[in-house]
Amino acid sequence: MGIIHNREYLKQKRKDLRNNGTSAEATLWKFLQKSQLDGRKFRRQHSIGNYIVDFYCPAERLVVELDGQYHFEHDGEIRDEIRTKYLESLGIRIVRFENYEVFETVEEVLGKIKLSFRPPLPPPF
Protein backbone atom coordinates (compact mmCIF):
# COMPACT_ATOMS: atom_id res chain seq x y z
CA MET A 1 0.00 0.00 0.00
CA GLY A 2 2.99 2.31 0.45
CA ILE A 3 3.22 5.35 2.63
CA ILE A 4 -0.18 6.71 3.61
CA HIS A 5 0.75 8.98 6.53
CA ASN A 6 2.20 12.44 5.96
CA ARG A 7 3.01 12.08 2.30
CA GLU A 8 5.76 14.44 1.22
CA TYR A 9 3.71 16.24 -1.45
CA LEU A 10 1.26 17.39 1.27
CA LYS A 11 3.96 18.72 3.60
CA GLN A 12 3.59 22.41 2.66
CA LYS A 13 -0.22 22.19 2.73
CA ARG A 14 -0.10 20.66 6.25
CA LYS A 15 2.25 23.42 7.38
CA ASP A 16 0.01 26.12 5.88
CA LEU A 17 -3.03 24.65 7.62
CA ARG A 18 -1.20 24.55 10.97
CA ASN A 19 -0.09 28.16 10.59
CA ASN A 20 -3.48 29.40 9.40
CA GLY A 21 -5.92 27.18 11.30
CA THR A 22 -9.28 28.24 12.61
CA SER A 23 -9.68 29.65 16.08
CA ALA A 24 -11.67 26.53 17.01
CA GLU A 25 -8.70 24.34 16.02
CA ALA A 26 -6.30 26.52 18.00
CA THR A 27 -8.55 26.34 21.05
CA LEU A 28 -8.98 22.56 20.94
CA TRP A 29 -5.25 22.08 20.29
CA LYS A 30 -4.51 23.73 23.64
CA PHE A 31 -6.28 20.77 25.30
CA LEU A 32 -4.92 18.01 23.04
CA GLN A 33 -1.25 18.96 22.68
CA LYS A 34 1.51 17.50 24.85
CA SER A 35 -0.51 14.33 25.61
CA GLN A 36 -2.78 16.25 27.99
CA LEU A 37 -5.91 14.22 27.26
CA ASP A 38 -5.54 10.93 29.13
CA GLY A 39 -1.92 10.69 28.01
CA ARG A 40 -2.89 10.31 24.34
CA LYS A 41 -0.61 11.95 21.78
CA PHE A 42 -2.41 13.87 19.06
CA ARG A 43 -0.99 15.25 15.84
CA ARG A 44 -2.38 18.40 14.28
CA GLN A 45 -3.06 18.67 10.54
CA HIS A 46 -1.91 15.11 9.87
CA SER A 47 -2.31 13.62 6.41
CA ILE A 48 -3.67 10.15 5.78
CA GLY A 49 -3.69 9.14 2.14
CA ASN A 50 -4.61 12.22 0.15
CA TYR A 51 -6.55 13.77 3.04
CA ILE A 52 -5.45 16.11 5.82
CA VAL A 53 -7.31 15.65 9.09
CA ASP A 54 -7.55 18.23 11.85
CA PHE A 55 -6.26 15.98 14.66
CA TYR A 56 -5.07 12.38 14.70
CA CYS A 57 -4.27 10.09 17.62
CA PRO A 58 -2.16 7.21 16.24
CA ALA A 59 -2.45 5.02 19.35
CA GLU A 60 -6.24 5.15 19.15
CA ARG A 61 -6.47 5.29 15.34
CA LEU A 62 -8.83 8.19 15.98
CA VAL A 63 -9.44 11.34 13.93
CA VAL A 64 -11.03 14.41 15.48
CA GLU A 65 -12.57 16.78 12.95
CA LEU A 66 -13.92 20.26 13.53
CA ASP A 67 -16.53 21.26 11.01
CA GLY A 68 -17.20 24.82 9.92
CA GLN A 69 -19.84 26.08 7.52
CA TYR A 70 -18.19 24.49 4.44
CA HIS A 71 -18.90 21.01 5.78
CA PHE A 72 -22.66 21.66 5.83
CA GLU A 73 -22.90 22.66 2.18
CA HIS A 74 -23.85 19.94 -0.30
CA ASP A 75 -20.38 19.57 -1.88
CA GLY A 76 -18.73 19.55 1.54
CA GLU A 77 -21.06 16.83 2.81
CA ILE A 78 -20.29 14.64 -0.21
CA ARG A 79 -16.52 15.13 0.19
CA ASP A 80 -16.76 14.37 3.91
CA GLU A 81 -18.70 11.17 3.20
CA ILE A 82 -16.07 9.95 0.69
CA ARG A 83 -13.25 10.84 3.07
CA THR A 84 -14.96 9.14 6.01
CA LYS A 85 -15.42 5.93 4.03
CA TYR A 86 -11.75 5.96 3.05
CA LEU A 87 -10.54 6.51 6.62
CA GLU A 88 -12.90 3.87 7.99
CA SER A 89 -11.60 1.41 5.37
CA LEU A 90 -8.20 1.82 7.05
CA GLY A 91 -9.66 1.04 10.48
CA ILE A 92 -9.61 4.68 11.55
CA ARG A 93 -12.52 6.05 13.56
CA ILE A 94 -13.74 9.63 13.19
CA VAL A 95 -15.40 11.89 15.74
CA ARG A 96 -16.79 15.20 14.49
CA PHE A 97 -17.73 18.42 16.20
CA GLU A 98 -19.00 21.74 14.99
CA ASN A 99 -16.66 24.65 15.59
CA TYR A 100 -19.06 26.38 17.96
CA GLU A 101 -19.03 23.34 20.30
CA VAL A 102 -15.36 23.94 21.09
CA PHE A 103 -16.15 27.45 22.27
CA GLU A 104 -19.43 26.75 24.05
CA THR A 105 -18.90 23.27 25.55
CA VAL A 106 -15.21 22.35 25.35
CA GLU A 107 -15.45 20.04 28.38
CA GLU A 108 -18.21 18.07 26.66
CA VAL A 109 -16.12 17.88 23.49
CA LEU A 110 -13.15 16.54 25.47
CA GLY A 111 -15.42 14.07 27.26
CA LYS A 112 -16.77 12.75 23.95
CA ILE A 113 -13.24 12.37 22.62
CA LYS A 114 -12.29 10.37 25.75
CA LEU A 115 -15.36 8.18 25.28
CA SER A 116 -14.04 7.41 21.79
CA PHE A 117 -10.86 5.90 23.22
CA ARG A 118 -10.69 2.14 23.18
CA PRO A 119 -10.85 0.48 26.59
CA PRO A 120 -7.44 -0.64 27.86
CA LEU A 121 -6.48 -4.23 27.26
CA PRO A 122 -6.49 -6.52 30.29
CA PRO A 123 -3.04 -7.48 31.57
CA PRO A 124 -1.62 -10.73 30.14
CA PHE A 125 -1.82 -13.84 32.30
N, CA, C and O atoms as a DFTB+ gen file, in Angstrom:
500 C
 N C O
     1  1       0.823      -1.191       0.000
     2  2       0.000       0.000       0.000
     3  2       0.867       1.255       0.000
     4  3       0.405       2.316      -0.419
     5  1       2.100       1.159       0.456
     6  2       2.991       2.307       0.455
     7  2       2.724       3.230       1.631
     8  3       1.965       2.912       2.546
     9  1       3.361       4.360       1.575
    10  2       3.216       5.354       2.633
    11  2       1.846       6.019       2.517
    12  3       1.475       6.523       1.457
    13  1       1.101       6.011       3.624
    14  2      -0.182       6.711       3.605
    15  2      -0.205       7.883       4.590
    16  3      -1.054       8.768       4.478
    17  1       0.718       7.895       5.551
    18  2       0.750       8.977       6.533
    19  2       1.781      10.030       6.140
    20  3       2.925       9.721       5.804
    21  1       1.339      11.276       6.195
    22  2       2.202      12.438       5.955
    23  2       3.044      12.327       4.690
    24  3       4.272      12.413       4.717
    25  1       2.344      12.134       3.596
    26  2       3.010      12.085       2.300
    27  2       3.722      13.402       2.033
    28  3       3.229      14.480       2.366
    29  1       4.881      13.284       1.431
    30  2       5.757      14.437       1.215
    31  2       5.068      15.556       0.422
    32  3       5.239      16.732       0.743
    33  1       4.296      15.201      -0.602
    34  2       3.708      16.237      -1.445
    35  2       2.674      17.088      -0.694
    36  3       2.298      18.158      -1.173
    37  1       2.213      16.631       0.467
    38  2       1.256      17.394       1.266
    39  2       1.922      18.186       2.395
    40  3       1.240      18.860       3.167
    41  1       3.245      18.106       2.490
    42  2       3.965      18.725       3.602
    43  2       3.691      20.229       3.705
    44  3       3.374      20.717       4.789
    45  1       3.806      20.961       2.616
    46  2       3.585      22.409       2.660
    47  2       2.137      22.732       2.995
    48  3       1.865      23.670       3.745
    49  1       1.217      21.967       2.450
    50  2      -0.217      22.188       2.734
    51  2      -0.499      21.969       4.219
    52  3      -1.227      22.752       4.830
    53  1       0.071      20.912       4.807
    54  2      -0.101      20.656       6.246
    55  2       0.442      21.822       7.069
    56  3      -0.184      22.273       8.028
    57  1       1.617      22.297       6.673
    58  2       2.246      23.416       7.383
    59  2       1.378      24.667       7.272
    60  3       1.165      25.363       8.265
    61  1       0.877      24.956       6.075
    62  2       0.014      26.118       5.881
    63  2      -1.242      26.018       6.748
    64  3      -1.666      27.005       7.349
    65  1      -1.833      24.826       6.811
    66  2      -3.032      24.651       7.622
    67  2      -2.733      24.826       9.109
    68  3      -3.547      25.388       9.842
    69  1      -1.576      24.352       9.558
    70  2      -1.205      24.546      10.972
    71  2      -1.006      26.024      11.288
    72  3      -1.407      26.499      12.350
    73  1      -0.390      26.738      10.369
    74  2      -0.093      28.157      10.593
    75  2      -1.303      29.065      10.396
    76  3      -1.312      30.201      10.868
    77  1      -2.312      28.571       9.708
    78  2      -3.482      29.395       9.399
    79  2      -4.780      28.698       9.780
    80  3      -5.796      28.850       9.102
    81  1      -4.743      27.936      10.862
    82  2      -5.919      27.185      11.295
    83  2      -7.012      28.091      11.833
    84  3      -6.820      29.290      12.031
    85  1      -8.145      27.487      12.058
    86  2      -9.281      28.235      12.605
    87  2      -9.062      28.463      14.099
    88  3      -8.241      27.796      14.728
    89  1      -9.797      29.399      14.642
    90  2      -9.683      29.652      16.082
    91  2     -10.210      28.455      16.872
    92  3      -9.732      28.193      17.975
    93  1     -11.176      27.732      16.334
    94  2     -11.670      26.526      17.014
    95  2     -10.564      25.467      17.089
    96  3     -10.398      24.816      18.121
    97  1      -9.816      25.295      16.007
    98  2      -8.705      24.340      16.019
    99  2      -7.644      24.753      17.029
   100  3      -7.136      23.915      17.774
   101  1      -7.312      26.023      17.059
   102  2      -6.301      26.516      17.995
   103  2      -6.749      26.299      19.437
   104  3      -5.945      25.932      20.294
   105  1      -8.021      26.524      19.697
   106  2      -8.549      26.337      21.054
   107  2      -8.499      24.872      21.462
   108  3      -8.029      24.547      22.552
   109  1      -8.983      23.980      20.591
   110  2      -8.977      22.555      20.940
   111  2      -7.554      22.036      21.074
   112  3      -7.284      21.193      21.929
   113  1      -6.639      22.523      20.244
   114  2      -5.245      22.077      20.293
   115  2      -4.626      22.338      21.664
   116  3      -3.790      21.562      22.126
   117  1      -5.030      23.419      22.309
   118  2      -4.509      23.729      23.644
   119  2      -4.800      22.596      24.628
   120  3      -4.043      22.394      25.578
   121  1      -5.891      21.855      24.409
   122  2      -6.281      20.766      25.298
   123  2      -5.740      19.405      24.853
   124  3      -5.654      18.474      25.654
   125  1      -5.377      19.297      23.573
   126  2      -4.919      18.010      23.037
   127  2      -3.397      17.889      22.976
   128  3      -2.860      16.783      23.036
   129  1      -2.702      19.019      22.856
   130  2      -1.250      18.958      22.680
   131  2      -0.563      18.429      23.935
   132  3      -1.130      18.442      25.028
   133  1       0.651      17.970      23.752
   134  2       1.514      17.496      24.849
   135  2       0.869      16.369      25.657
   136  3       1.068      16.273      26.868
   137  1       0.102      15.527      24.987
   138  2      -0.505      14.330      25.608
   139  2      -1.334      14.657      26.848
   140  3      -1.367      13.878      27.802
   141  1      -2.000      15.808      26.832
   142  2      -2.781      16.246      27.991
   143  2      -4.061      15.456      28.205
   144  3      -4.531      15.346      29.337
   145  1      -4.632      14.907      27.146
   146  2      -5.914      14.217      27.257
   147  2      -5.675      12.735      27.494
   148  3      -5.423      11.980      26.554
   149  1      -5.752      12.328      28.732
   150  2      -5.543      10.929      29.132
   151  2      -4.244      10.340      28.600
   152  3      -4.172       9.142      28.326
   153  1      -3.228      11.164      28.453
   154  2      -1.919      10.687      28.014
   155  2      -1.847      10.320      26.542
   156  3      -0.856       9.734      26.106
   157  1      -2.874      10.651      25.763
   158  2      -2.886      10.311      24.337
   159  2      -2.204      11.414      23.540
   160  3      -2.478      12.599      23.728
   161  1      -1.313      11.003      22.650
   162  2      -0.611      11.952      21.781
   163  2      -1.463      12.209      20.540
   164  3      -1.899      11.279      19.861
   165  1      -1.685      13.475      20.264
   166  2      -2.408      13.873      19.061
   167  2      -1.461      14.627      18.144
   168  3      -0.542      15.312      18.594
   169  1      -1.702      14.487      16.860
   170  2      -0.987      15.251      15.844
   171  2      -1.983      16.195      15.204
   172  3      -3.149      15.851      15.005
   173  1      -1.514      17.381      14.885
   174  2      -2.375      18.397      14.284
   175  2      -2.096      18.482      12.794
   176  3      -0.940      18.459      12.369
   177  1      -3.154      18.580      12.002
   178  2      -3.056      18.665      10.544
   179  2      -2.175      17.530      10.002
   180  3      -1.134      17.762       9.388
   181  1      -2.615      16.337      10.243
   182  2      -1.911      15.111       9.874
   183  2      -2.543      14.577       8.587
   184  3      -3.768      14.559       8.461
   185  1      -1.722      14.148       7.640
   186  2      -2.313      13.615       6.410
   187  2      -2.336      12.096       6.440
   188  3      -1.409      11.431       6.901
   189  1      -3.449      11.583       5.923
   190  2      -3.667      10.148       5.779
   191  2      -4.147       9.956       4.356
   192  3      -5.205      10.458       3.978
   193  1      -3.372       9.231       3.567
   194  2      -3.685       9.142       2.143
   195  2      -3.584      10.530       1.547
   196  3      -2.608      11.246       1.771
   197  1      -4.596      10.903       0.787
   198  2      -4.606      12.223       0.154
   199  2      -5.376      13.258       0.968
   200  3      -5.638      14.360       0.487
   201  1      -5.737      12.904       2.203
   202  2      -6.547      13.773       3.040
   203  2      -5.746      14.305       4.218
   204  3      -4.865      13.625       4.743
   205  1      -6.060      15.521       4.624
   206  2      -5.455      16.107       5.819
   207  2      -6.554      16.234       6.861
   208  3      -7.577      16.878       6.631
   209  1      -6.326      15.610       8.012
   210  2      -7.306      15.648       9.093
   211  2      -6.887      16.688      10.120
   212  3      -5.707      17.023      10.231
   213  1      -7.852      17.194      10.866
   214  2      -7.553      18.230      11.853
   215  2      -6.648      17.694      12.964
   216  3      -5.608      18.283      13.257
   217  1      -7.044      16.584      13.576
   218  2      -6.263      15.981      14.664
   219  2      -6.289      14.471      14.510
   220  3      -7.307      13.893      14.130
   221  1      -5.156      13.832      14.809
   222  2      -5.066      12.376      14.701
   223  2      -4.319      11.824      15.900
   224  3      -3.248      12.313      16.259
   225  1      -4.895      10.800      16.514
   226  2      -4.270      10.086      17.621
   227  2      -3.870       8.706      17.099
   228  3      -4.727       7.834      16.959
   229  1      -2.587       8.491      16.809
   230  2      -2.158       7.211      16.235
   231  2      -2.452       6.016      17.138
   232  3      -2.869       4.968      16.647
   233  1      -2.244       6.150      18.438
   234  2      -2.446       5.020      19.354
   235  2      -3.898       4.555      19.352
   236  3      -4.174       3.369      19.526
   237  1      -4.813       5.477      19.156
   238  2      -6.241       5.152      19.148
   239  2      -6.797       4.951      17.739
   240  3      -7.926       4.492      17.566
   241  1      -5.990       5.301      16.733
   242  2      -6.467       5.293      15.343
   243  2      -7.765       6.108      15.262
   244  3      -8.783       5.671      14.725
   245  1      -7.666       7.326      15.831
   246  2      -8.829       8.193      15.977
   247  2      -8.551       9.555      15.357
   248  3      -7.521      10.175      15.621
   249  1      -9.481      10.007      14.533
   250  2      -9.439      11.336      13.930
   251  2     -10.482      12.201      14.618
   252  3     -11.613      11.768      14.841
   253  1     -10.095      13.425      14.953
   254  2     -11.028      14.415      15.480
   255  2     -11.119      15.526      14.435
   256  3     -10.118      16.139      14.067
   257  1     -12.336      15.766      13.972
   258  2     -12.567      16.775      12.949
   259  2     -13.443      17.879      13.506
   260  3     -14.420      17.614      14.206
   261  1     -13.093      19.109      13.195
   262  2     -13.916      20.264      13.530
   263  2     -14.523      20.787      12.244
   264  3     -13.810      21.084      11.286
   265  1     -15.828      20.897      12.228
   266  2     -16.533      21.261      11.012
   267  2     -17.067      22.678      11.076
   268  3     -17.820      23.041      11.979
   269  1     -16.659      23.467      10.097
   270  2     -17.196      24.817       9.921
   271  2     -18.296      24.785       8.884
   272  3     -18.762      23.714       8.494
   273  1     -18.708      25.942       8.443
   274  2     -19.838      26.082       7.525
   275  2     -19.658      25.270       6.241
   276  3     -20.627      24.697       5.742
   277  1     -18.452      25.210       5.701
   278  2     -18.188      24.492       4.444
   279  2     -18.688      23.052       4.501
   280  3     -19.197      22.527       3.511
   281  1     -18.544      22.423       5.645
   282  2     -18.901      21.010       5.779
   283  2     -20.406      20.771       5.704
   284  3     -20.838      19.632       5.528
   285  1     -21.202      21.815       5.834
   286  2     -22.659      21.659       5.827
   287  2     -23.275      22.038       4.491
   288  3     -24.494      21.988       4.326
   289  1     -22.433      22.416       3.539
   290  2     -22.898      22.656       2.178
   291  2     -22.892      21.320       1.439
   292  3     -22.172      20.397       1.822
   293  1     -23.680      21.220       0.401
   294  2     -23.849      19.943      -0.301
   295  2     -22.518      19.326      -0.739
   296  3     -22.267      18.152      -0.465
   297  1     -21.671      20.095      -1.410
   298  2     -20.383      19.568      -1.878
   299  2     -19.510      19.129      -0.707
   300  3     -18.839      18.100      -0.784
   301  1     -19.516      19.901       0.369
   302  2     -18.735      19.554       1.545
   303  2     -19.203      18.256       2.183
   304  3     -18.389      17.443       2.621
   305  1     -20.510      18.065       2.234
   306  2     -21.061      16.832       2.807
   307  2     -20.647      15.616       1.977
   308  3     -20.310      14.568       2.529
   309  1     -20.673      15.757       0.668
   310  2     -20.288      14.638      -0.212
   311  2     -18.806      14.324      -0.035
   312  3     -18.430      13.157       0.076
   313  1     -17.963      15.354      -0.008
   314  2     -16.525      15.129       0.188
   315  2     -16.246      14.488       1.545
   316  3     -15.412      13.590       1.654
   317  1     -16.948      14.953       2.574
   318  2     -16.764      14.373       3.906
   319  2     -17.155      12.897       3.927
   320  3     -16.485      12.083       4.563
   321  1     -18.233      12.554       3.235
   322  2     -18.695      11.166       3.201
   323  2     -17.656      10.262       2.520
   324  3     -17.371       9.166       3.003
   325  1     -17.099      10.722       1.408
   326  2     -16.074       9.946       0.694
   327  2     -14.834       9.791       1.571
   328  3     -14.263       8.704       1.667
   329  1     -14.431      10.863       2.195
   330  2     -13.254      10.843       3.070
   331  2     -13.472       9.927       4.264
   332  3     -12.579       9.165       4.634
   333  1     -14.644       9.996       4.864
   334  2     -14.964       9.141       6.014
   335  2     -14.899       7.671       5.619
   336  3     -14.337       6.859       6.354
   337  1     -15.459       7.324       4.482
   338  2     -15.424       5.925       4.025
   339  2     -13.984       5.468       3.818
   340  3     -13.641       4.339       4.169
   341  1     -13.147       6.315       3.261
   342  2     -11.747       5.965       3.052
   343  2     -11.050       5.719       4.393
   344  3     -10.389       4.696       4.573
   345  1     -11.196       6.646       5.319
   346  2     -10.535       6.509       6.617
   347  2     -11.042       5.278       7.365
   348  3     -10.256       4.549       7.970
   349  1     -12.341       5.049       7.325
   350  2     -12.897       3.870       7.994
   351  2     -12.392       2.576       7.355
   352  3     -12.240       1.564       8.040
   353  1     -12.132       2.605       6.043
   354  2     -11.605       1.408       5.369
   355  2     -10.208       1.060       5.875
   356  3      -9.748      -0.071       5.720
   357  1      -9.538       2.040       6.482
   358  2      -8.202       1.825       7.054
   359  2      -8.279       1.479       8.545
   360  3      -7.250       1.337       9.205
   361  1      -9.490       1.344       9.067
   362  2      -9.663       1.040      10.483
   363  2      -9.531       2.262      11.378
   364  3      -9.273       2.136      12.575
   365  1      -9.707       3.434      10.801
   366  2      -9.608       4.682      11.554
   367  2     -11.021       5.170      11.867
   368  3     -11.889       5.213      10.995
   369  1     -11.227       5.532      13.122
   370  2     -12.520       6.050      13.559
   371  2     -12.478       7.577      13.522
   372  3     -11.421       8.188      13.683
   373  1     -13.649       8.179      13.306
   374  2     -13.736       9.632      13.194
   375  2     -14.782      10.135      14.178
   376  3     -15.875       9.579      14.280
   377  1     -14.435      11.190      14.897
   378  2     -15.404      11.886      15.742
   379  2     -15.415      13.336      15.270
   380  3     -14.367      13.958      15.095
   381  1     -16.636      13.866      15.067
   382  2     -16.787      15.203      14.491
   383  2     -17.508      16.126      15.462
   384  3     -18.396      15.722      16.212
   385  1     -17.086      17.379      15.413
   386  2     -17.728      18.422      16.204
   387  2     -17.872      19.658      15.344
   388  3     -17.085      19.888      14.425
   389  1     -18.879      20.448      15.648
   390  2     -19.004      21.736      14.988
   391  2     -18.105      22.724      15.728
   392  3     -17.906      22.612      16.938
   393  1     -17.578      23.671      15.003
   394  2     -16.659      24.647      15.593
   395  2     -17.218      25.288      16.855
   396  3     -16.506      25.440      17.848
   397  1     -18.494      25.666      16.817
   398  2     -19.064      26.379      17.960
   399  2     -19.016      25.546      19.240
   400  3     -18.946      26.105      20.334
   401  1     -19.053      24.202      19.118
   402  2     -19.035      23.342      20.302
   403  2     -17.742      23.515      21.100
   404  3     -17.751      23.434      22.328
   405  1     -16.649      23.751      20.410
   406  2     -15.362      23.943      21.085
   407  2     -15.412      25.182      21.972
   408  3     -14.842      25.193      23.063
   409  1     -16.084      26.210      21.509
   410  2     -16.153      27.450      22.274
   411  2     -17.206      27.399      23.383
   412  3     -17.011      27.957      24.463
   413  1     -18.314      26.727      23.105
   414  2     -19.426      26.748      24.053
   415  2     -19.387      25.604      25.066
   416  3     -19.842      25.763      26.199
   417  1     -18.845      24.449      24.660
   418  2     -18.896      23.274      25.548
   419  2     -17.622      22.443      25.418
   420  3     -17.698      21.240      25.168
   421  1     -16.463      23.058      25.581
   422  2     -15.205      22.347      25.348
   423  2     -15.066      21.129      26.259
   424  3     -14.507      20.117      25.837
   425  1     -15.555      21.198      27.486
   426  2     -15.451      20.040      28.382
   427  2     -16.257      18.858      27.852
   428  3     -15.832      17.709      27.971
   429  1     -17.416      19.139      27.268
   430  2     -18.213      18.067      26.655
   431  2     -17.491      17.487      25.445
   432  3     -17.491      16.273      25.243
   433  1     -16.885      18.338      24.653
   434  2     -16.120      17.878      23.487
   435  2     -15.002      16.951      23.951
   436  3     -14.829      15.864      23.399
   437  1     -14.245      17.369      24.956
   438  2     -13.148      16.543      25.474
   439  2     -13.682      15.233      26.045
   440  3     -13.062      14.184      25.868
   441  1     -14.812      15.283      26.719
   442  2     -15.420      14.068      27.259
   443  2     -15.819      13.096      26.163
   444  3     -15.622      11.888      26.298
   445  1     -16.380      13.620      25.074
   446  2     -16.774      12.753      23.952
   447  2     -15.546      12.152      23.266
   448  3     -15.581      11.009      22.810
   449  1     -14.473      12.918      23.197
   450  2     -13.240      12.372      22.619
   451  2     -12.738      11.232      23.502
   452  3     -12.365      10.174      22.994
   453  1     -12.726      11.437      24.816
   454  2     -12.292      10.373      25.746
   455  2     -13.159       9.127      25.607
   456  3     -12.652       8.006      25.641
   457  1     -14.461       9.322      25.451
   458  2     -15.362       8.179      25.281
   459  2     -15.064       7.412      23.998
   460  3     -15.426       6.242      23.874
   461  1     -14.408       8.065      23.047
   462  2     -14.042       7.412      21.788
   463  2     -12.786       6.556      21.917
   464  3     -12.478       5.764      21.027
   465  1     -12.061       6.713      23.020
   466  2     -10.862       5.900      23.224
   467  2     -11.269       4.448      23.448
   468  3     -12.302       4.157      24.051
   469  1     -10.449       3.567      22.959
   470  2     -10.694       2.136      23.176
   471  2     -10.413       1.802      24.635
   472  3      -9.522       2.396      25.243
   473  1     -11.158       0.864      25.202
   474  2     -10.850       0.476      26.586
   475  2      -9.480      -0.191      26.647
   476  3      -9.071      -0.854      25.694
   477  1      -8.768      -0.021      27.760
   478  2      -7.442      -0.635      27.863
   479  2      -7.547      -2.154      27.831
   480  3      -8.536      -2.737      28.276
   481  1      -6.514      -2.773      27.300
   482  2      -6.477      -4.234      27.260
   483  2      -6.202      -4.781      28.664
   484  3      -5.463      -4.172      29.438
   485  1      -6.796      -5.923      28.984
   486  2      -6.493      -6.516      30.292
   487  2      -5.033      -6.980      30.328
   488  3      -4.460      -7.293      29.284
   489  1      -4.439      -7.025      31.495
   490  2      -3.037      -7.479      31.572
   491  2      -2.919      -8.939      31.154
   492  3      -3.846      -9.720      31.370
   493  1      -1.790      -9.318      30.559
   494  2      -1.617     -10.726      30.143
   495  2      -1.505     -11.627      31.359
   496  3      -1.088     -11.187      32.431
   497  1      -1.873     -12.873      31.191
   498  2      -1.824     -13.840      32.300
   499  2      -0.424     -14.266      32.589
   500  3      -0.198     -15.075      33.490
